[in-house]
């Protein structure tokens, strides 16, 4: 399998997230013990990015501090990511405007730029890797990750030409009745070659219902200039990977999906969960083989449970260490305790 070119990764993390009804920047809301942004960055790092640029805005200092701390921490795989470059979007004038803020930071970069939102915590490294490989194999200058849904709702619609190439993307609020019947939608993830990307961004206009500079409009501009644009479709069953978190309900839904994903991984690794739906194990927890977890167990922080240990029902262990073979009684909460 051919190697993919190391991309620059551009993460959009400037939004406030009004529907979260919080003073905390949206990308810093917690999901399974980590901010949304950390889940996104963790997936992106598997691509071994050549550059890492974050666009910040609301709560910029807090977002930048948390991202810098996460990226500076030692990783289990020993990989050292590139130092992040932070650029600020002083006014939130749309996704196209946000990406344009990175022009100077990527002015000397010649390769592909992966653009992703900081609020899609369920995206997997495999999907990102497959997206980049498809972009490279198709020889496109711009690729958009898409998915077809039985009920596409208010997502932007993807319009293809007769040959199947991406012609343009239409936001739902700007789409006509026929365009709204299209089931293929824009996920919000893009790969574009740096030079033509910023050339198109310079031509964007805010003549739409929102009065914003849409990143989606670059697709039509690429085609107008004779450049190839592709729509790379993922199965509808993987739609959850590109779900953005906009409110507390969606955060809870993502929590349930990630809880089940983590629990399944531990079950396959030799850990017994007597009632997986009632068991919550944060991503930072480490468990040995033959650990036995009774119903209602919650393990958070940097809790470590040794091989063959047993945790009683409805226990909450936060930043605890449990020795191999130990038995922790149920119906209690501990923080920082050793057993």
ZIFENRA-V924814 format. One record per pair of residues at least 4 apart in sequence whose ideal C-beta (glycine too) atoms are under 6 Angstrom apart, sorted by the first residue. I is the first residue (numbers start at 1). J is the second residue. Records with the same first field share a line. If there is no record, write none. Layout:
I = J / J
This chain:
4 = 132 / 133 / 136
5 = 111 / 112
6 = 48 / 50
7 = 49 / 112 / 114
8 = 50 / 51 / 106 / 109 / 113
9 = 44 / 49 / 52 / 114
10 = 53 / 102 / 113 / 115
11 = 54 / 116 / 118
12 = 55 / 98 / 117 / 118
13 = 27 / 37 / 54 / 56 / 63 / 118
14 = 55 / 56 / 57 / 89 / 98
15 = 26
16 = 58
17 = 26
19 = 246 / 247
20 = 26
24 = 28
25 = 58 / 59 / 63
26 = 119
27 = 36 / 37 / 118 / 119
28 = 35
29 = 36
31 = 36 / 121 / 254 / 255
32 = 258 / 282 / 283
33 = 282 / 283 / 284 / 300
34 = 38 / 39 / 283
36 = 119 / 121 / 245
37 = 118
38 = 70
39 = 121
40 = 118
43 = 123 / 125
45 = 81
46 = 125
47 = 128
51 = 109
52 = 82 / 84
53 = 85 / 102 / 105
54 = 67 / 84 / 86
55 = 87 / 89 / 98 / 101
56 = 60 / 63 / 64 / 86 / 88
57 = 89 / 92
59 = 63
60 = 64 / 88
64 = 86
67 = 84
71 = 81 / 84
75 = 79
85 = 105
87 = 101 / 102 / 105
89 = 98 / 101
93 = 97 / 212 / 213
94 = 212 / 213 / 214
95 = 215
96 = 201 / 204 / 213 / 214 / 215
97 = 213
99 = 215
100 = 201
102 = 106
103 = 198
106 = 194
109 = 194
112 = 191 / 193
113 = 192 / 194
114 = 191
115 = 190
116 = 189
117 = 188 / 244
119 = 244 / 245
120 = 242 / 244
122 = 240 / 241
123 = 241
124 = 241
125 = 129
127 = 241
131 = 145 / 232
134 = 232
135 = 140 / 143 / 191
138 = 230
140 = 228 / 230
141 = 193 / 196 / 227 / 228
142 = 192 / 222 / 229
143 = 191 / 230 / 232
144 = 186 / 190 / 231
145 = 187 / 189 / 232
146 = 158 / 184 / 231 / 233
147 = 234 / 236 / 239
148 = 183 / 184
149 = 183
152 = 183 / 185
154 = 172
155 = 185
156 = 169 / 171 / 186 / 216
157 = 170 / 175 / 179 / 182
158 = 169 / 184 / 186 / 231
159 = 167 / 168
160 = 164 / 167
161 = 165 / 167
166 = 219 / 229 / 230 / 231
168 = 219 / 220
169 = 186 / 216 / 219
170 = 174 / 175 / 179
173 = 209
174 = 208 / 209
175 = 179 / 180
187 = 242
192 = 197
196 = 227
200 = 218 / 221
203 = 221
204 = 213 / 217
206 = 211 / 212 / 213
219 = 229
222 = 227 / 229
223 = 229
234 = 238
240 = 257
245 = 250 / 251 / 254
246 = 250
259 = 280
262 = 281
263 = 273 / 276
266 = 271 / 287
267 = 273
270 = 289
271 = 287 / 291
272 = 292
273 = 279 / 293
274 = 294 / 295
275 = 295
278 = 295 / 296
279 = 293 / 297
280 = 298
281 = 285 / 299
282 = 300
284 = 302
285 = 299 / 303
286 = 304
287 = 291 / 305
288 = 306 / 307
289 = 307
290 = 307 / 308
291 = 305 / 309
292 = 310
293 = 297 / 311
294 = 312 / 313
295 = 313
296 = 313 / 314
297 = 311 / 315
298 = 316
299 = 303 / 317
300 = 318
301 = 318 / 319
302 = 319
303 = 317 / 320
304 = 321
305 = 309 / 322
306 = 322 / 323 / 324
307 = 324
308 = 324 / 325
309 = 322 / 326
310 = 327
311 = 315 / 328
312 = 328 / 329 / 330
313 = 330
314 = 330 / 331
315 = 328 / 330 / 332
316 = 333
317 = 334
318 = 335
319 = 336
320 = 334 / 337
321 = 338
322 = 326 / 339
326 = 339
328 = 339
